[in-house]
Amino acid sequence: MKITRSAIYVHRSNLIELLDSLEEVDPPAVGLVIRARDWAEAHGLPYEVVKYSPGKVSLISSPDWDAAPEPLSGRSYIWAADDLRDDGRWSRTYTGGRSVYHMKELFVSPDYAGFDVRKAEERTRMLSRLPPADPRRKGDRGYWEQYLRDNGVGD
């Protein structure tokens, strides 16, 4: 589980960790997450990442999740607690495709089989030894790819 100042992120395979955490701090949020997951699964909505921020849950596709060291954040489907539709469908969407995820190993459990978790941890340690990236821009795919080139890092 990856925790930032404004949100909690998990891979869909690790959803139980998010639900357990929310049960302790925000029990009504559990229902919102389950509502979103159930609707998505019933309608074949593709997603890899579950993002929770107070009052909202997003299910986000990431087409290169297992293959890319810093995978893309794709289309995001957002369920907002204050804007729920009667049919269970999402409140709004965001196209995505310009942002990347960092430290993807935090999103999954240690036994996740889709990518080598230990290798991802090693990459994160290696990147932490580089000069700092601009924290406001490092999520932008173009900036991040240039930052890696400038620091002699390949995939």
C-alpha positions in Angstrom: 0.0 0.0 0.0 1.4 3.4 -1.0 0.4 6.3 1.2 0.9 9.9 0.2 -0.3 13.1 1.8 -3.6 13.1 -0.1 -4.3 9.5 -1.1 -3.7 5.7 -0.6 -2.9 3.5 -3.6 -3.0 -0.2 -4.0 -3.0 -2.7 -6.9 -6.3 -4.4 -7.3 -4.7 -7.7 -6.2 -4.0 -6.0 -2.8 -7.4 -4.5 -2.3 -7.9 -6.3 1.0 -5.1 -4.3 2.6 -6.8 -1.1 1.7 -10.2 -2.3 2.9 -8.7 -3.4 6.2 -7.0 0.0 6.7 -10.1 1.9 5.9 -12.2 -0.2 8.2 -10.1 1.2 11.1 -10.1 4.9 10.0 -13.1 5.5 7.7 -15.6 2.7 7.8 -18.1 4.3 5.4 -15.3 4.5 2.8 -15.2 0.7 2.7 -18.7 0.7 1.1 -17.7 3.2 -1.5 -14.6 1.1 -2.5 -16.7 -2.1 -2.7 -19.4 -0.3 -4.7 -16.9 0.9 -7.2 -15.1 -2.5 -7.4 -18.4 -4.4 -7.8 -19.7 -2.1 -10.6 -16.3 -2.3 -12.4 -16.1 -6.0 -12.3 -19.8 -6.5 -13.3 -19.2 -4.3 -16.3 -15.7 -5.4 -17.3 -14.1 -2.1 -16.5 -10.3 -2.5 -16.8 -8.3 -1.2 -13.9 -5.1 -2.1 -12.1 -4.8 0.6 -9.4 -7.3 1.6 -6.7 -6.8 5.1 -5.3 -8.6 6.3 -2.2 -8.8 9.9 -1.1 -11.3 11.2 1.4 -14.7 11.0 -0.1 -13.5 9.5 -3.4 -12.3 6.2 -4.9 -10.7 5.9 -8.3 -10.2 2.8 -10.3 -7.3 3.5 -12.7 -6.1 1.5 -15.7 -2.4 1.1 -16.2 -1.8 -0.7 -19.5 1.9 -1.4 -18.8 1.7 -2.1 -15.0 3.6 -5.3 -15.0 6.1 -4.5 -17.7 7.2 -0.9 -17.1 9.5 0.2 -14.2 7.3 3.3 -13.7 4.0 2.4 -15.3 1.5 4.8 -16.8 -1.5 6.0 -15.1 -4.3 5.5 -17.6 -8.0 6.3 -17.6 -9.4 6.9 -14.2 -13.0 6.2 -13.2 -14.0 8.2 -10.1 -16.7 7.5 -7.6 -17.4 10.4 -5.3 -19.4 9.9 -2.1 -21.2 13.2 -2.6 -22.1 12.5 -6.2 -23.2 8.8 -6.4 -25.4 7.8 -9.3 -28.4 5.6 -8.7 -27.2 3.0 -11.3 -23.9 2.6 -9.4 -21.8 4.0 -12.3 -18.8 6.3 -11.7 -19.3 10.0 -11.1 -16.7 11.2 -13.6 -13.7 10.0 -15.6 -10.2 11.4 -16.3 -8.4 10.3 -19.5 -4.8 10.1 -18.0 -1.8 8.7 -19.9 0.7 11.5 -19.0 1.5 10.4 -15.5 3.6 7.6 -14.1 3.6 5.7 -10.9 6.7 5.5 -8.8 7.6 2.7 -6.3 5.0 0.3 -7.7 6.3 -2.4 -5.3 4.4 -0.6 -2.5 1.1 -1.1 -4.3 1.3 -4.9 -4.2 1.9 -7.6 -1.7 5.4 -9.1 -1.4 4.3 -12.3 -3.2 2.8 -10.5 -6.2 3.6 -12.5 -9.3 3.0 -10.0 -12.1 6.5 -8.5 -11.8 9.7 -9.1 -9.8 8.9 -7.2 -6.6 12.5 -7.4 -5.4 13.8 -6.0 -8.7 11.4 -3.1 -8.3 12.6 -2.5 -4.8 16.2 -2.4 -6.0 15.3 0.1 -8.7 13.7 2.3 -6.1 16.8 2.2 -4.0 19.0 3.0 -7.0 16.8 5.9 -8.0 16.9 7.3 -4.4 20.7 7.8 -4.8 20.3 10.1 -7.9 20.0 13.8 -7.6 16.5 14.7 -6.5 13.8 15.1 -9.2 11.5 18.0 -9.1 8.7 16.7 -6.8 6.1 18.8 -8.6 7.0 17.3 -12.0 8.3 13.8 -11.4 4.9 12.2 -12.0 4.8 13.7 -15.5 5.9 11.0 -18.0 7.9 13.4 -20.3 9.7 15.0 -17.4 10.5 11.6 -15.8 11.9 10.1 -19.0 14.1 13.1 -19.5 15.2 13.0 -15.9 16.2 9.3 -16.3 18.1 10.1 -19.5 19.9 13.0 -17.9 21.0 10.7 -15.1 22.1 7.8 -17.3 19.3 5.5 -16.3 17.7 3.1 -18.7 14.8 0.7 -18.2 
